[in-house]
Amino acid sequence: MKKLLSACLALIMILGGAVSTAAATISELEARQAELESQQAEYQAKLNKSNSAVAEKQEEVDALVGQVESVTAEIQVCYQKISIYDKNIAEKQKAIDEANAEIDSNMNTLRQRIKTIYISGDVSALEIVMGAKDFTDFLDKLQLVQYVSEHDAELINGIKKKLETISEEKKALEADKAKLEEEHTTLTTKQDELTKLLDENKETLASLQSEANDAQMKLELSEEELSKLKPEIQELIRQSQAAAASQQAAASSSTSNDEENIDYSDNGSGGSSYSSDAPSHIDSGDGWTWPIPGCYTITGGYGEGRSYESHGGTDIAASIGTPIYAANSGTVLYTSNDCTHSSAGVGGCNHGGGYGNHVWIQHDNGYQTIYGHMISTAVSPGEYVSKGQLIGYSGSTGWSTGPHLHFELRINGVRSNPMALFPSFG
């Protein structure tokens, strides 16, 4: 029996030494992974905010473009109306010039007749009448003089009235044109102001788009580094597991057949186990709620030794398809939902970084929770979930050998004991 105990102690020391070196490296990488994941959440939030600001500013720019186009159309209408007024005024001016010319012509004719009478020595209408040969001739001459006088007077007065009418119409046209020109000036000023405002908003929009592009680039770079980091972590885990398995096999061969087998797997049936007659709903008193009501058997505790590293969360036994709920409100950072290893006993599947199908939620104050090994998820990245909202269903995907929920808590990127959220549990 002493030989058996000595062999077991030697095996534990060998395994402990082999794992500690790898675990230190893995811990460093996982710390970097947590930092990148936190950065991604920050960049994603900044990108969402920038995209929202860009969309809002784009609406303002579109509205201003519409206003500028409307004012420009009004200015064009003003131009057209002013052009019509110019044409009408020109026509009235032509009519005025023609009327003046007609008056001048009639005045010249009248002057010519008076000149002719004067040259002939007939200096007055009385002399013309008195020179009549008889009474009939007298009447004819008198009527002629009156006709000539009245005709010239009526002709000139008619032209003057026509001239006055045209002049009034021209003044009215010029007054309307002046109003249009004033309106045109106002519209032009408004167009200049809107154009200036539009240019300023376009500059702001370009700046916001630049910020969004910068956040997008940083997010992509972070995702690229993270995508390279995860396989590296999994490879180190695989190597440490292989080394531990090899050393365990070598040590086992030197012990008796009665040596106990130690199970380090992350599963739904092994590891430390206790259950509680807990109520169907557990609240922490600080805003946290039990993620899988009705399931209270713990099959793997936080910090429990495993073949590759200490256990980073709490395993809660649950049959496949049991609903899982958000332990608190927050924003979904990541999800994975395409692992097909949904049956117990598959073992080492590295899908989703070993979590299989899982949901990762960012809460307030730097808290994050991870729900691993689901058969399927019910939420999407970027979605805001409320405490107690359905987020998926339990399964055995990823690095799992039995159906259960891997419930993990991280505070500022550092793994912490999730059971500390439920001090009254048990």
C-alpha positions as CSV (number, residue, x, y, z in Angstrom):
1,M,0.0,0.0,0.0
2,K,2.9,2.3,0.8
3,K,4.4,1.6,-2.6
4,L,1.0,2.5,-4.2
5,L,0.8,5.8,-2.3
6,S,4.4,6.6,-3.2
7,A,3.7,5.9,-6.9
8,C,0.5,8.1,-6.8
9,L,2.4,10.9,-5.2
10,A,5.2,10.6,-7.8
11,L,2.6,10.6,-10.6
12,I,0.9,13.7,-9.2
13,M,4.3,15.5,-8.9
14,I,5.3,14.6,-12.5
15,L,1.9,15.7,-13.8
16,G,2.0,18.9,-11.8
17,G,5.5,19.8,-13.1
18,A,4.5,19.0,-16.7
19,V,1.4,21.1,-16.6
20,S,2.6,24.1,-14.6
21,T,5.2,25.1,-17.3
22,A,2.6,24.9,-20.1
23,A,-0.1,26.4,-17.9
24,A,2.0,29.5,-17.3
25,T,2.4,30.0,-21.1
26,I,-1.3,29.2,-21.6
27,S,-2.3,31.7,-18.9
28,E,-0.2,34.4,-20.5
29,L,-1.9,33.7,-23.9
30,E,-5.3,33.6,-22.3
31,A,-4.6,36.9,-20.5
32,R,-3.8,38.4,-23.9
33,Q,-6.9,36.7,-25.4
34,A,-9.0,38.3,-22.7
35,E,-7.4,41.7,-23.4
36,L,-8.1,41.3,-27.1
37,E,-11.7,40.3,-26.4
38,S,-12.1,43.3,-24.2
39,Q,-10.6,45.5,-26.9
40,Q,-13.0,44.0,-29.4
41,A,-15.9,44.9,-27.3
42,E,-14.6,48.4,-26.9
43,Y,-13.9,48.8,-30.7
44,Q,-17.3,47.3,-31.5
45,A,-19.1,49.7,-29.2
46,K,-17.1,52.6,-30.7
47,L,-17.9,51.3,-34.2
48,N,-21.6,51.0,-33.4
49,K,-21.6,54.6,-32.0
50,S,-19.7,55.9,-35.0
51,N,-22.0,54.2,-37.5
52,S,-25.0,55.6,-35.7
53,A,-23.5,59.1,-35.8
54,V,-22.6,58.7,-39.5
55,A,-26.2,57.6,-40.3
56,E,-27.6,60.6,-38.4
57,K,-25.3,63.1,-40.0
58,Q,-26.0,61.5,-43.4
59,E,-29.7,62.3,-42.9
60,E,-28.9,65.9,-42.1
61,V,-26.7,66.1,-45.2
62,D,-29.4,64.6,-47.4
63,A,-32.0,67.1,-46.0
64,L,-29.7,70.0,-46.7
65,V,-29.0,68.7,-50.2
66,G,-32.8,68.7,-50.7
67,Q,-33.1,72.3,-49.4
68,V,-30.3,73.5,-51.7
69,E,-31.9,71.8,-54.7
70,S,-35.3,73.4,-53.8
71,V,-33.9,76.9,-53.4
72,T,-31.9,76.5,-56.6
73,A,-35.1,75.5,-58.4
74,E,-36.8,78.7,-56.9
75,I,-33.9,80.8,-58.2
76,Q,-34.3,79.3,-61.7
77,V,-38.0,80.2,-61.6
78,C,-37.2,83.7,-60.6
79,Y,-34.7,84.0,-63.5
80,Q,-37.4,82.8,-65.9
81,K,-40.0,85.3,-64.5
82,I,-37.5,88.2,-64.6
83,S,-36.7,87.3,-68.2
84,I,-40.4,87.4,-69.1
85,Y,-40.7,90.8,-67.3
86,D,-37.7,92.1,-69.2
87,K,-39.4,91.0,-72.5
88,N,-42.7,92.7,-71.6
89,I,-41.0,95.9,-70.4
90,A,-39.0,95.9,-73.7
91,E,-42.3,95.6,-75.7
92,K,-43.9,98.4,-73.7
93,Q,-40.8,100.6,-74.2
94,K,-41.1,99.9,-78.0
95,A,-44.8,100.9,-77.9
96,I,-43.8,104.1,-76.0
97,D,-41.1,104.9,-78.6
98,E,-43.6,104.3,-81.4
99,A,-46.2,106.5,-79.8
100,N,-43.7,109.3,-79.3
101,A,-42.6,108.9,-82.9
102,E,-46.2,109.1,-84.0
103,I,-46.7,112.3,-81.9
104,D,-43.6,113.8,-83.4
105,S,-44.7,112.9,-86.9
106,N,-48.1,114.5,-86.4
107,M,-46.5,117.5,-84.8
108,N,-44.3,117.8,-87.8
109,T,-47.2,117.5,-90.2
110,L,-49.1,120.2,-88.2
111,R,-46.1,122.5,-88.3
112,Q,-45.7,121.9,-92.0
113,R,-49.3,122.9,-92.6
114,I,-48.9,126.0,-90.4
115,K,-45.7,126.9,-92.3
116,T,-47.5,126.5,-95.7
117,I,-50.3,128.8,-94.6
118,Y,-47.9,131.3,-93.3
119,I,-45.8,131.3,-96.6
120,S,-49.0,131.6,-98.6
121,G,-49.8,134.7,-96.6
122,D,-52.9,133.2,-95.0
123,V,-51.9,133.9,-91.5
124,S,-55.1,133.0,-89.8
125,A,-58.2,130.8,-90.1
126,L,-60.3,134.0,-90.2
127,E,-58.5,135.2,-93.3
128,I,-59.1,131.8,-94.9
129,V,-62.8,132.1,-94.1
130,M,-63.1,135.8,-95.1
131,G,-61.6,135.0,-98.4
132,A,-64.6,132.9,-99.4
133,K,-66.2,133.7,-102.7
134,D,-69.7,133.2,-101.6
135,F,-71.7,131.8,-98.6
136,T,-71.3,128.2,-99.7
137,D,-67.6,128.6,-100.1
138,F,-67.5,130.3,-96.6
139,L,-69.2,127.3,-95.0
140,D,-66.9,124.8,-96.7
141,K,-63.7,126.8,-95.7
142,L,-65.0,127.1,-92.1
143,Q,-65.7,123.4,-91.8
144,L,-62.3,122.6,-93.2
145,V,-60.5,124.8,-90.7
146,Q,-62.5,123.2,-87.8
147,Y,-61.9,119.7,-89.1
148,V,-58.1,120.3,-89.5
149,S,-57.9,121.7,-85.9
150,E,-60.1,119.1,-84.3
151,H,-58.5,116.3,-86.2
152,D,-55.0,117.3,-85.1
153,A,-56.1,117.8,-81.5
154,E,-57.9,114.5,-81.3
155,L,-55.0,112.7,-82.9
156,I,-52.4,114.1,-80.6
157,N,-54.6,113.7,-77.5
158,G,-55.3,110.0,-78.4
159,I,-51.7,109.3,-78.8
160,K,-50.9,111.0,-75.5
161,K,-53.6,108.9,-73.7
162,K,-52.1,105.8,-75.3
163,L,-48.7,106.9,-74.2
164,E,-49.8,107.4,-70.7
165,T,-51.5,104.0,-70.5
166,I,-48.4,102.3,-71.8
167,S,-46.2,104.2,-69.4
168,E,-48.3,103.1,-66.5
169,E,-48.1,99.5,-67.6
170,K,-44.4,99.8,-67.9
171,K,-44.1,101.2,-64.4
172,A,-46.2,98.3,-63.0
173,L,-44.0,95.8,-64.9
174,E,-40.8,97.5,-63.5
175,A,-42.2,97.4,-60.0
176,D,-43.0,93.7,-60.3
177,K,-39.6,93.1,-61.7
178,A,-38.0,94.9,-58.8
179,K,-39.9,92.7,-56.3
180,L,-38.7,89.6,-58.2
181,E,-35.1,90.9,-58.2
182,E,-35.4,91.4,-54.4
183,E,-36.8,87.9,-54.0
184,H,-34.0,86.6,-56.2
185,T,-31.4,88.3,-53.9
186,T,-33.0,86.8,-50.8
187,L,-33.1,83.3,-52.4
188,T,-29.4,83.6,-53.5
189,T,-28.4,84.6,-49.9
190,K,-30.3,81.6,-48.6
191,Q,-28.7,79.3,-51.2
192,D,-25.2,80.6,-50.1
193,E,-26.0,79.9,-46.4
194,L,-27.4,76.4,-47.1
195,T,-24.4,75.6,-49.3
196,K,-22.0,76.7,-46.5
197,L,-23.9,74.6,-44.0
198,L,-23.9,71.7,-46.3
199,D,-20.1,71.9,-46.8
200,E,-19.7,72.0,-43.0
201,N,-21.9,69.0,-42.5
202,K,-20.1,67.1,-45.3
203,E,-16.8,67.8,-43.5
204,T,-18.3,66.5,-40.2
205,L,-19.7,63.4,-42.0
206,A,-16.2,62.7,-43.5
207,S,-14.7,63.0,-40.1
208,L,-17.3,60.6,-38.6
209,Q,-16.7,58.2,-41.4
210,S,-13.0,58.3,-40.8
211,E,-13.6,57.5,-37.1
212,A,-15.8,54.6,-38.1
213,N,-13.2,53.3,-40.6
214,D,-10.5,53.6,-37.9
215,A,-12.7,51.6,-35.4
216,Q,-13.4,49.0,-38.1
217,M,-9.8,48.6,-38.9
218,K,-8.8,48.2,-35.2
219,L,-11.6,45.7,-34.8
220,E,-10.4,43.7,-37.8
221,L,-6.8,43.7,-36.6
222,S,-7.9,42.6,-33.1
223,E,-10.0,39.8,-34.6
224,E,-7.1,38.8,-36.8
225,E,-4.7,38.6,-33.8
226,L,-7.3,36.8,-31.8
227,S,-8.0,34.2,-34.6
228,K,-4.3,33.4,-34.6
229,L,-4.0,33.3,-30.9
230,K,-6.9,30.8,-30.2
231,P,-5.3,27.9,-32.3
232,E,-2.0,28.6,-30.5
233,I,-3.7,28.2,-27.1
234,Q,-5.4,25.1,-28.3
235,E,-2.2,23.6,-29.6
236,L,-0.4,24.3,-26.3
237,I,-3.4,22.6,-24.5
238,R,-3.1,19.7,-26.8
239,Q,0.6,19.3,-26.3
240,S,0.3,19.6,-22.5
241,Q,-2.5,17.0,-22.6
242,A,-0.4,14.7,-24.7
243,A,2.6,15.0,-22.5
244,A,0.5,14.5,-19.4
245,A,-1.1,11.4,-20.9
246,S,2.2,10.0,-21.9
247,Q,3.7,10.5,-18.4
248,Q,0.6,9.1,-16.8
249,A,0.7,6.0,-18.9
250,A,4.4,5.5,-18.0
251,A,3.7,6.0,-14.3
252,S,0.7,3.7,-14.4
253,S,2.7,0.9,-15.8
254,S,5.0,0.9,-12.7
255,T,2.1,0.7,-10.2
256,S,-0.1,-2.2,-9.2
257,N,-3.3,-3.0,-11.0
258,D,-5.2,-1.7,-8.0
259,E,-4.1,1.9,-8.7
260,E,-7.0,4.4,-8.8
261,N,-7.9,6.1,-12.0
262,I,-8.1,9.9,-11.6
263,D,-10.7,11.7,-14.0
264,Y,-9.7,15.2,-14.9
265,S,-12.2,15.6,-17.8
266,D,-14.6,18.5,-18.2
267,N,-17.9,16.7,-18.4
268,G,-21.4,16.3,-16.9
269,S,-20.8,13.2,-14.8
270,G,-17.2,13.3,-13.4
271,G,-15.2,15.6,-11.1
272,S,-16.4,17.0,-7.8
273,S,-20.1,16.7,-7.4
274,Y,-22.7,18.0,-5.0
275,S,-26.3,18.9,-5.3
276,S,-28.7,21.2,-3.5
277,D,-32.3,21.3,-2.8
278,A,-32.2,24.8,-4.1
279,P,-35.4,26.6,-5.2
280,S,-36.4,26.8,-8.8
281,H,-35.0,30.4,-9.0
282,I,-31.9,31.6,-7.3
283,D,-31.0,35.3,-7.1
284,S,-27.7,36.5,-5.7
285,G,-29.2,39.7,-4.2
286,D,-26.8,41.7,-6.3
287,G,-28.7,41.4,-9.6
288,W,-27.5,37.9,-10.7
289,T,-29.8,34.9,-11.3
290,W,-29.0,31.2,-11.7
291,P,-28.4,30.5,-15.4
292,I,-30.1,27.1,-15.6
293,P,-33.1,26.9,-13.1
294,G,-33.9,23.4,-11.8
295,C,-30.3,22.1,-12.4
296,Y,-28.1,22.4,-9.2
297,T,-25.8,19.4,-9.4
298,I,-22.2,20.8,-9.7
299,T,-20.0,18.2,-11.6
300,G,-16.9,20.4,-11.8
301,G,-15.9,23.2,-9.5
302,Y,-13.9,26.4,-10.2
303,G,-10.1,25.9,-9.9
304,E,-10.5,22.1,-9.9
305,G,-7.3,20.4,-11.3
306,R,-7.6,19.1,-14.9
307,S,-5.2,17.2,-17.1
308,Y,-4.4,20.5,-18.9
309,E,-5.0,23.3,-16.5
310,S,-7.1,24.3,-13.5
311,H,-10.8,24.5,-14.3
312,G,-11.9,28.0,-15.3
313,G,-15.6,27.8,-14.4
314,T,-18.4,25.8,-12.8
315,D,-19.9,22.8,-14.5
316,I,-23.6,22.3,-13.9
317,A,-25.1,18.9,-14.9
318,A,-28.1,19.3,-17.3
319,S,-29.7,17.0,-19.9
320,I,-29.3,18.0,-23.5
321,G,-31.9,20.7,-24.5
322,T,-32.3,22.3,-21.1
323,P,-33.0,26.0,-21.4
324,I,-30.2,28.3,-20.4
325,Y,-30.8,32.0,-19.3
326,A,-28.7,35.1,-19.1
327,A,-27.4,35.5,-15.5
328,N,-27.6,39.2,-15.8
329,S,-28.4,41.9,-18.4
330,G,-25.7,42.8,-20.9
331,T,-24.5,42.8,-24.6
332,V,-23.7,39.6,-26.4
333,L,-20.0,39.8,-27.5
334,Y,-19.6,36.5,-29.3
335,T,-21.6,33.3,-30.1
336,S,-20.7,30.1,-31.7
337,N,-23.4,27.8,-33.0
338,D,-22.0,25.5,-35.7
339,C,-20.4,22.6,-33.7
340,T,-22.1,19.3,-34.6
341,H,-20.7,17.3,-31.7
342,S,-23.9,17.3,-29.8
343,S,-23.7,13.8,-28.3
344,A,-22.1,13.0,-25.0
345,G,-18.8,11.2,-25.1
346,V,-17.3,12.9,-28.2
347,G,-14.4,14.2,-26.1
348,G,-11.7,16.6,-27.4
349,C,-13.4,18.9,-29.9
350,N,-11.6,22.2,-30.0
351,H,-14.5,24.0,-31.7
352,G,-15.2,27.5,-30.3
353,G,-11.9,27.3,-28.4
354,G,-13.1,24.2,-26.6
355,Y,-16.3,25.9,-25.5
356,G,-18.2,24.4,-28.4
357,N,-21.4,26.2,-29.1
358,H,-21.4,29.0,-26.6
359,V,-22.5,32.6,-25.7
360,W,-20.3,35.3,-24.3
361,I,-22.0,38.3,-22.6
362,Q,-20.5,41.6,-21.5
363,H,-22.1,43.0,-18.3
364,D,-21.5,46.3,-16.4
365,N,-18.4,46.9,-14.3
366,G,-16.1,44.7,-16.4
367,Y,-18.0,41.5,-15.7
368,Q,-18.3,38.9,-18.4
369,T,-20.1,35.5,-18.4
370,I,-19.5,32.5,-20.7
371,Y,-22.0,29.7,-21.3
372,G,-20.3,26.7,-22.9
373,H,-21.0,23.4,-24.5
374,M,-24.6,24.3,-25.7
375,I,-26.4,22.2,-28.3
376,S,-27.6,25.5,-29.8
377,T,-27.7,29.3,-29.1
378,A,-30.7,31.6,-29.2
379,V,-29.0,35.1,-29.4
380,S,-26.6,36.9,-31.8
381,P,-23.5,39.1,-31.3
382,G,-24.3,42.7,-30.6
383,E,-27.8,41.8,-29.2
384,Y,-28.7,43.3,-25.8
385,V,-30.2,40.6,-23.5
386,S,-32.1,41.1,-20.2
387,K,-31.5,39.1,-17.0
388,G,-33.3,35.8,-17.2
389,Q,-33.7,36.0,-21.0
390,L,-33.3,32.7,-22.9
391,I,-29.9,32.5,-24.6
392,G,-29.6,28.8,-25.6
393,Y,-29.9,25.1,-24.7
394,S,-27.5,22.8,-22.9
395,G,-25.6,20.2,-24.7
396,S,-22.2,18.5,-24.9
397,T,-20.4,20.3,-27.8
398,G,-16.7,21.3,-27.8
399,W,-14.3,19.9,-25.2
400,S,-16.9,17.9,-23.3
401,T,-17.6,14.3,-22.4
402,G,-21.1,14.7,-21.0
403,P,-24.1,17.0,-21.3
404,H,-23.8,20.0,-18.9
405,L,-23.4,23.8,-18.8
406,H,-19.9,25.3,-18.4
407,F,-20.7,28.6,-16.5
408,E,-17.7,30.9,-16.5
409,L,-17.2,34.4,-14.9
410,R,-14.5,36.9,-15.9
411,I,-13.9,40.2,-14.1
412,N,-11.8,42.6,-16.1
413,G,-10.6,39.7,-18.3
414,V,-9.5,37.5,-15.3
415,R,-11.3,34.2,-14.6
416,S,-13.1,34.2,-11.3
417,N,-15.2,31.8,-9.3
418,P,-18.8,32.2,-10.6
419,M,-20.2,30.7,-7.4
420,A,-19.1,33.8,-5.6
421,L,-22.1,35.5,-7.3
422,F,-24.4,33.1,-5.3
423,P,-23.1,33.0,-1.7
424,S,-26.3,31.4,-0.5
425,F,-26.1,28.5,-2.9
426,G,-26.0,25.1,-1.3
